[in-house]
């Protein structure tokens, strides 16, 4: 299943977040495949598209950042999936 993850953080946390990102790369752990990560040019918001069958793995990845960043995780489907939903 694919998930659209939006993120947002406060300007005051920028330097700490950038340092952690440079150190770790912000990559997900086992069980989560990142399909793309996109950042707004102002640098405080963005979104990540991932694929996983393991919500716990997504949660563990988010836990590495939730002391600094707010996330919203939404399951998404493609055209084929929405066709199944609407019949």
Secondary structure, DSSP 8 states (H G I E B T S, - for coil): -EEEEEEE--GGGHHHHHHHHHHHTT---TT-EEEEEEE-TTSSEEEEEEE-S-HHHHHHHHHTTTTT-EEEEEEE--HHHHHHHH-
